[in-house]
């Protein structure tokens, strides 16, 4: 997360880590990619056609896994929308490459923090 969310302070990252297990348990469809040893290296959460989360370890980025996961989510779970932090241009660019376009921007994130969100949908 630090590699893509450099705009967050260390304290904010620690706070987010505390509620990740709760957030994961509340997702309708949680898909986890594991290596041969059973160690997770990516996960994707989907709820009602919305990509709620997509995380890939830094070691696995750039190998096409994100593209495979997004395609799988679209084909099997009807993913049509997502939100991405405006301060994460790498993710925004990836989602644009995958056919998503910004349709709305907020000044704050969903917790009211000063991190604008870009809401994206497939065309």
Secondary structure, DSSP 8 states (H G I E B T S, - for coil): -TTT-TTS-HHHHHHHHHHHHHHHHT-SEEEEEE-TTS-EEEEEEEETTEEEEEEE-GGGTTSSHHHHHHHHHHHHH---EEEEETT-HHHHHHHHHTTEEEEEEESS-TTS-S--EEEEEE-
